Amino acid sequence: MRKKIVVCDDDEAILDVVTDILKDEGYEVHSFNDCSQIAQIVKDFTPDLIILDIWMPKVNVKDTVGALKANASSKNIPVLLISALNEGETISKELKVSGFIRKPFNVEDLISVVKKKIR
């Protein structure tokens, strides 16, 4: 059974690239440019990994991660944050997520991080 990944990024180009890369690696990928309904998305797709852009309109990443951790069905799903923000890694550590990917990212690095987190 293929592992499922939910990717949320408001940048359509990044969303398409990440989706294509992960699909090429054999993952089932569900991509969204708006994660304001993340609880429903997780319920519908029960992903093995969630990749969230830190900076998205209408969505506060701290609230989003908090909601994921507070929900029994999603609290154990690894979350990777992705961003070009200089403080992205610091935010990731503060939120105690599973990892951080800096934009622009190296394809091999993205694949490596995903594989480590999705075992």
MARGU-26731 format. One record per atom (N, C-alpha, C): x, y, z; residue number from 1; residue in three letters. Coordinates in Angstrom, 2 decimals. Atoms other than C-alpha are relative to their C-alpha. Layout:
% residues N
{{X,Y,Z},NUM,ala}
...
***
This chain:
% residues 119
{{0.83,-1.18,0.00},1,met}
{{0.00,0.00,0.00},1,met}
{{0.87,1.25,0.00},1,met}
{{-0.79,-1.22,0.10},2,arg}
{{1.34,3.38,-1.02},2,arg}
{{-0.23,0.92,1.18},2,arg}
{{0.09,-0.99,-1.08},3,lys}
{{2.09,5.94,1.67},3,lys}
{{-0.64,1.26,-0.55},3,lys}
{{0.72,-1.20,0.40},4,lys}
{{-0.08,9.06,1.57},4,lys}
{{0.61,1.24,0.62},4,lys}
{{-0.54,-1.28,-0.45},5,ile}
{{1.18,12.62,1.82},5,ile}
{{-0.97,1.10,-0.37},5,ile}
{{0.78,-1.21,0.26},6,val}
{{-0.82,15.83,2.15},6,val}
{{1.00,1.15,-0.07},6,val}
{{-0.87,-1.16,0.20},7,val}
{{0.97,18.92,0.81},7,val}
{{-0.87,1.24,-0.08},7,val}
{{0.74,-1.27,0.01},8,cys}
{{-0.31,22.45,1.52},8,cys}
{{0.99,1.14,-0.24},8,cys}
{{-0.83,-1.16,0.33},9,asp}
{{1.29,25.46,-0.16},9,asp}
{{-0.82,0.90,-0.91},9,asp}
{{0.79,-0.92,0.82},10,asp}
{{-0.32,28.59,-1.62},10,asp}
{{0.68,0.35,-1.31},10,asp}
{{-0.74,-0.25,1.24},11,asp}
{{2.37,28.85,-4.30},11,asp}
{{-0.25,-1.20,-0.93},11,asp}
{{0.39,1.10,0.90},12,glu}
{{0.93,26.76,-7.16},12,glu}
{{1.22,-0.68,-0.64},12,glu}
{{-1.19,0.58,0.62},13,ala}
{{4.37,26.28,-8.76},13,ala}
{{0.70,-0.96,0.95},13,ala}
{{-0.64,0.86,-1.00},14,ile}
{{5.89,24.88,-5.57},14,ile}
{{-0.88,-1.22,0.26},14,ile}
{{0.94,1.10,-0.24},15,leu}
{{2.78,22.79,-4.95},15,leu}
{{0.09,-1.05,-1.11},15,leu}
{{-0.10,0.92,1.13},16,asp}
{{3.01,21.29,-8.43},16,asp}
{{1.31,-0.77,-0.01},16,asp}
{{-1.32,0.63,0.02},17,val}
{{6.74,20.59,-8.18},17,val}
{{0.10,-1.05,1.10},17,val}
{{-0.07,0.95,-1.11},18,val}
{{6.53,18.96,-4.75},18,val}
{{-0.89,-1.21,-0.27},18,val}
{{0.94,1.08,0.32},19,thr}
{{3.50,16.93,-5.82},19,thr}
{{0.59,-0.94,-1.04},19,thr}
{{-0.58,0.83,1.07},20,asp}
{{5.19,15.71,-9.01},20,asp}
{{1.19,-0.82,0.49},20,asp}
{{-1.18,0.70,-0.52},21,ile}
{{8.43,14.82,-7.21},21,ile}
{{-0.43,-1.19,0.86},21,ile}
{{0.43,1.05,-0.91},22,leu}
{{6.62,12.82,-4.54},22,leu}
{{-0.78,-1.10,-0.71},22,leu}
{{0.71,1.02,0.78},23,lys}
{{4.33,11.08,-7.02},23,lys}
{{0.99,-0.86,-0.77},23,lys}
{{-1.03,0.75,0.71},24,asp}
{{7.40,10.10,-9.05},24,asp}
{{0.72,-0.99,0.92},24,asp}
{{-0.63,0.89,-0.98},25,glu}
{{8.76,8.52,-5.85},25,glu}
{{-0.95,-1.10,0.46},25,glu}
{{0.95,1.07,-0.31},26,gly}
{{5.62,6.38,-5.60},26,gly}
{{-1.00,0.30,1.09},26,gly}
{{0.95,-0.37,-1.05},27,tyr}
{{3.67,8.28,-2.95},27,tyr}
{{-1.34,0.41,-0.61},27,tyr}
{{1.32,-0.53,0.34},28,glu}
{{-0.04,9.03,-3.13},28,glu}
{{-0.05,1.40,0.61},28,glu}
{{-0.09,-1.38,-0.47},29,val}
{{-0.11,12.83,-2.89},29,val}
{{-1.32,0.73,-0.22},29,val}
{{1.19,-0.84,0.06},30,his}
{{-3.06,15.07,-2.12},30,his}
{{0.48,1.42,0.29},30,his}
{{-0.54,-1.35,-0.16},31,ser}
{{-2.18,18.73,-2.64},31,ser}
{{-1.12,1.03,0.06},31,ser}
{{0.99,-1.05,-0.26},32,phe}
{{-4.04,21.83,-1.48},32,phe}
{{0.70,1.35,0.08},32,phe}
{{-0.57,-1.35,-0.11},33,asn}
{{-3.40,25.55,-1.85},33,asn}
{{-0.62,0.77,1.16},33,asn}
{{0.63,-0.61,-1.16},34,asp}
{{-5.53,26.28,1.23},34,asp}
{{-0.20,-1.09,1.04},34,asp}
{{0.13,1.01,-1.05},35,cys}
{{-5.27,24.34,4.47},35,cys}
{{-0.83,0.49,1.18},35,cys}
{{0.84,-0.49,-1.08},36,ser}
{{-7.84,26.24,6.46},36,ser}
{{-0.92,-1.09,0.54},36,ser}
{{0.82,1.13,-0.44},37,gln}
{{-9.79,22.97,6.67},37,gln}
{{0.87,-1.24,0.22},37,gln}
{{-0.97,1.08,-0.14},38,ile}
{{-6.80,20.83,7.67},38,ile}
{{-0.58,-1.20,0.75},38,ile}
{{0.59,1.13,-0.74},39,ala}
{{-8.81,18.73,10.14},39,ala}
{{-0.82,-0.89,-0.93},39,ala}
{{0.82,0.77,0.93},40,gln}
{{-11.22,17.68,7.40},40,gln}
{{0.88,-0.70,-1.04},40,gln}
{{-0.93,0.58,0.97},41,ile}
{{-8.37,17.10,4.95},41,ile}
{{0.64,-1.27,0.58},41,ile}
{{-0.63,1.14,-0.66},42,val}
{{-6.64,14.79,7.44},42,val}
{{-1.01,-1.13,0.18},42,val}
{{1.05,1.02,-0.16},43,lys}
{{-9.91,12.99,8.16},43,lys}
{{-0.30,-0.71,-1.31},43,lys}
{{0.32,0.57,1.31},44,asp}
{{-10.60,12.47,4.44},44,asp}
{{1.11,-0.87,-0.56},44,asp}
{{-1.12,0.67,0.66},45,phe}
{{-7.12,11.29,3.44},45,phe}
{{0.90,-0.81,0.93},45,phe}
{{-0.86,0.68,-0.97},46,thr}
{{-5.49,9.95,6.65},46,thr}
{{1.44,-0.16,-0.51},46,thr}
{{-1.36,0.06,0.55},47,pro}
{{-1.99,10.85,5.46},47,pro}
{{1.01,-0.61,0.98},47,pro}
{{-1.13,0.49,-0.78},48,asp}
{{1.25,9.30,6.65},48,asp}
{{0.98,1.12,0.29},48,asp}
{{-0.87,-1.16,-0.15},49,leu}
{{2.96,12.70,6.37},49,leu}
{{-0.75,1.23,-0.49},49,leu}
{{0.58,-1.28,0.42},50,ile}
{{1.87,16.35,6.13},50,ile}
{{1.14,0.98,-0.22},50,ile}
{{-0.98,-1.04,0.31},51,ile}
{{3.96,19.05,4.44},51,ile}
{{-0.77,1.31,-0.09},51,ile}
{{0.69,-1.28,-0.08},52,leu}
{{2.86,22.60,5.29},52,leu}
{{0.94,1.17,-0.28},52,leu}
{{-0.71,-1.27,0.17},53,asp}
{{4.07,25.94,4.00},53,asp}
{{-0.23,0.81,1.27},53,asp}
{{0.13,-0.81,-1.21},54,ile}
{{4.74,28.23,6.96},54,ile}
{{-0.84,1.24,-0.24},54,ile}
{{0.64,-1.28,0.26},55,trp}
{{3.46,31.39,5.32},55,trp}
{{-1.10,-0.16,-1.04},55,trp}
{{1.14,0.14,0.91},56,met}
{{-0.02,30.98,3.84},56,met}
{{-1.09,0.99,0.41},56,met}
{{1.11,-0.88,-0.34},57,pro}
{{-2.91,33.43,3.60},57,pro}
{{-1.13,-0.78,0.68},57,pro}
{{1.15,0.57,-0.71},58,lys}
{{-5.87,32.72,5.89},58,lys}
{{0.36,-1.08,1.00},58,lys}
{{-0.39,1.11,-0.87},59,val}
{{-3.87,30.12,7.82},59,val}
{{1.22,0.41,0.84},59,val}
{{-1.12,-0.23,-0.90},60,asn}
{{-1.65,30.59,10.87},60,asn}
{{0.61,-1.37,0.29},60,asn}
{{-0.64,1.32,-0.12},61,val}
{{0.85,27.73,10.93},61,val}
{{0.02,-0.47,1.45},61,val}
{{0.00,0.40,-1.41},62,lys}
{{1.01,27.77,14.74},62,lys}
{{-1.34,-0.59,0.39},62,lys}
{{1.34,0.52,-0.29},63,asp}
{{-2.75,27.32,14.99},63,asp}
{{-0.23,-1.33,-0.71},63,asp}
{{0.18,1.22,0.78},64,thr}
{{-2.68,24.68,12.26},64,thr}
{{0.71,-1.18,0.65},64,thr}
{{-0.77,1.06,-0.64},65,val}
{{0.05,22.63,13.91},65,val}
{{-0.62,-0.34,1.36},65,val}
{{0.67,0.24,-1.28},66,gly}
{{-1.67,23.08,17.27},66,gly}
{{-1.25,-0.84,-0.15},66,gly}
{{1.22,0.77,0.25},67,ala}
{{-4.94,21.77,15.86},67,ala}
{{0.33,-1.45,-0.37},67,ala}
{{-0.41,1.35,0.38},68,leu}
{{-3.16,18.77,14.33},68,leu}
{{0.44,-0.79,1.23},68,leu}
{{-0.51,0.69,-1.19},69,lys}
{{-1.44,17.94,17.63},69,lys}
{{-1.10,-0.26,1.02},69,lys}
{{1.10,0.14,-0.96},70,ala}
{{-4.67,18.37,19.60},70,ala}
{{-1.01,-1.07,-0.42},70,ala}
{{0.97,0.95,0.53},71,asn}
{{-6.62,15.97,17.39},71,asn}
{{0.56,-1.42,0.12},71,asn}
{{-0.45,1.38,-0.21},72,ala}
{{-6.39,12.28,18.32},72,ala}
{{0.36,-0.70,-1.30},72,ala}
{{-0.25,0.70,1.27},73,ser}
{{-6.49,11.19,14.67},73,ser}
{{1.21,0.54,-0.75},73,ser}
{{-1.14,-0.57,0.74},74,ser}
{{-3.63,13.46,13.57},74,ser}
{{1.22,0.29,0.86},74,ser}
{{-1.11,-0.41,-0.88},75,lys}
{{-1.40,13.98,16.61},75,lys}
{{1.30,-0.76,-0.25},75,lys}
{{-1.21,0.79,0.24},76,asn}
{{1.02,11.24,15.55},76,asn}
{{0.49,0.04,-1.45},76,asn}
{{-0.42,-0.13,1.39},77,ile}
{{1.28,12.19,11.88},77,ile}
{{1.17,0.98,-0.07},77,ile}
{{-1.13,-0.92,0.11},78,pro}
{{4.71,13.68,11.12},78,pro}
{{-0.38,1.21,-0.87},78,pro}
{{0.23,-1.24,0.73},79,val}
{{4.58,17.30,9.95},79,val}
{{1.35,0.60,-0.35},79,val}
{{-1.18,-0.74,0.47},80,leu}
{{7.27,18.95,7.84},80,leu}
{{-0.46,1.39,-0.39},80,leu}
{{0.29,-1.36,0.44},81,leu}
{{7.25,22.71,7.45},81,leu}
{{0.95,0.35,-1.13},81,leu}
{{-0.78,-0.40,1.16},82,ile}
{{8.49,24.26,4.23},82,ile}
{{-0.13,1.51,-0.16},82,ile}
{{0.06,-1.45,0.11},83,ser}
{{9.42,27.91,3.72},83,ser}
{{1.33,0.58,-0.47},83,ser}
{{-1.19,-0.76,0.35},84,ala}
{{11.84,30.46,2.37},84,ala}
{{0.36,0.98,1.12},84,ala}
{{-0.25,-0.91,-1.12},85,leu}
{{11.63,32.42,5.65},85,leu}
{{1.31,-0.35,0.70},85,leu}
{{-1.26,0.23,-0.71},86,asn}
{{14.97,32.87,7.39},86,asn}
{{-0.23,-0.67,1.34},86,asn}
{{0.29,0.56,-1.32},87,glu}
{{13.33,31.97,10.70},87,glu}
{{-0.80,-1.31,-0.07},87,glu}
{{0.78,1.22,0.18},88,gly}
{{11.64,28.87,9.27},88,gly}
{{0.45,-1.16,0.86},88,gly}
{{-0.51,1.10,-0.81},89,glu}
{{13.90,26.41,11.04},89,glu}
{{-0.28,0.24,1.48},89,glu}
{{0.30,-0.36,-1.39},90,thr}
{{13.44,28.26,14.34},90,thr}
{{-1.47,-0.25,0.31},90,thr}
{{1.43,0.22,-0.17},91,ile}
{{9.66,28.21,13.92},91,ile}
{{-0.30,-1.49,0.09},91,ile}
{{0.19,1.45,-0.01},92,ser}
{{9.80,24.50,13.16},92,ser}
{{0.39,-0.62,1.33},92,ser}
{{-0.45,0.51,-1.30},93,lys}
{{11.76,23.82,16.34},93,lys}
{{-0.95,0.42,1.11},93,lys}
{{0.95,-0.50,-1.02},94,glu}
{{9.41,26.00,18.42},94,glu}
{{-1.30,-0.81,-0.02},94,glu}
{{1.26,0.73,0.14},95,leu}
{{6.40,24.09,17.08},95,leu}
{{0.18,-1.52,0.20},95,leu}
{{-0.33,1.41,-0.22},96,lys}
{{8.15,20.74,17.64},96,lys}
{{-0.58,-0.91,-1.08},96,lys}
{{0.42,0.83,1.13},97,val}
{{7.31,19.45,14.18},97,val}
{{1.14,-0.96,-0.35},97,val}
{{-0.97,1.05,0.34},98,ser}
{{9.17,16.58,12.54},98,ser}
{{1.19,0.47,-0.82},98,ser}
{{-1.12,-0.48,0.79},99,gly}
{{11.36,18.71,10.30},99,gly}
{{-0.33,1.25,-0.79},99,gly}
{{0.11,-1.24,0.76},100,phe}
{{11.93,21.70,8.06},100,phe}
{{0.72,-0.16,-1.33},100,phe}
{{-0.61,-0.01,1.33},101,ile}
{{12.66,22.09,4.35},101,ile}
{{0.04,1.45,-0.47},101,ile}
{{-0.17,-1.39,0.44},102,arg}
{{14.06,25.41,3.13},102,arg}
{{-0.22,0.11,-1.50},102,arg}
{{0.18,-0.33,1.43},103,lys}
{{12.88,26.87,-0.19},103,lys}
{{1.09,0.99,-0.38},103,lys}
{{0.16,1.07,0.97},104,pro}
{{14.35,26.72,-2.71},104,pro}
{{0.70,-1.25,0.52},104,pro}
{{-0.54,1.25,-0.52},105,phe}
{{15.02,23.08,-1.96},105,phe}
{{0.64,-0.81,-1.11},105,phe}
{{-0.65,0.96,0.88},106,asn}
{{17.20,20.46,-3.53},106,asn}
{{-0.91,-1.23,-0.05},106,asn}
{{0.91,1.14,0.17},107,val}
{{15.10,17.59,-4.94},107,val}
{{0.44,-1.20,0.83},107,val}
{{-0.49,1.16,-0.76},108,glu}
{{17.31,14.92,-3.38},108,glu}
{{-0.19,0.20,1.49},108,glu}
{{0.20,-0.28,-1.42},109,asp}
{{17.10,16.64,0.01},109,asp}
{{-1.46,-0.19,0.39},109,asp}
{{1.43,0.17,-0.26},110,leu}
{{13.30,16.77,-0.18},110,leu}
{{-0.34,-1.48,0.11},110,leu}
{{0.29,1.44,0.02},111,ile}
{{13.10,13.07,-1.06},111,ile}
{{0.59,-0.68,1.24},111,ile}
{{-0.67,0.60,-1.15},112,ser}
{{15.59,12.14,1.67},112,ser}
{{-0.75,0.28,1.30},112,ser}
{{0.72,-0.38,-1.22},113,val}
{{13.72,14.05,4.40},113,val}
{{-1.33,-0.72,0.06},113,val}
{{1.31,0.68,0.04},114,val}
{{10.37,12.62,3.31},114,val}
{{0.16,-1.48,0.33},114,val}
{{-0.21,1.43,-0.25},115,lys}
{{11.70,9.05,3.29},115,lys}
{{0.33,-0.28,1.46},115,lys}
{{-0.36,0.19,-1.42},116,lys}
{{13.17,9.45,6.79},116,lys}
{{-1.23,0.15,0.89},116,lys}
{{1.14,-0.31,-0.88},117,lys}
{{9.93,10.82,8.22},117,lys}
{{-1.21,-0.90,-0.22},117,lys}
{{1.20,0.75,0.36},118,ile}
{{7.47,8.49,6.52},118,ile}
{{0.12,-1.50,0.22},118,ile}
{{-0.23,1.45,-0.17},119,arg}
{{8.91,5.09,7.42},119,arg}
{{-1.12,-0.68,0.65},119,arg}
***
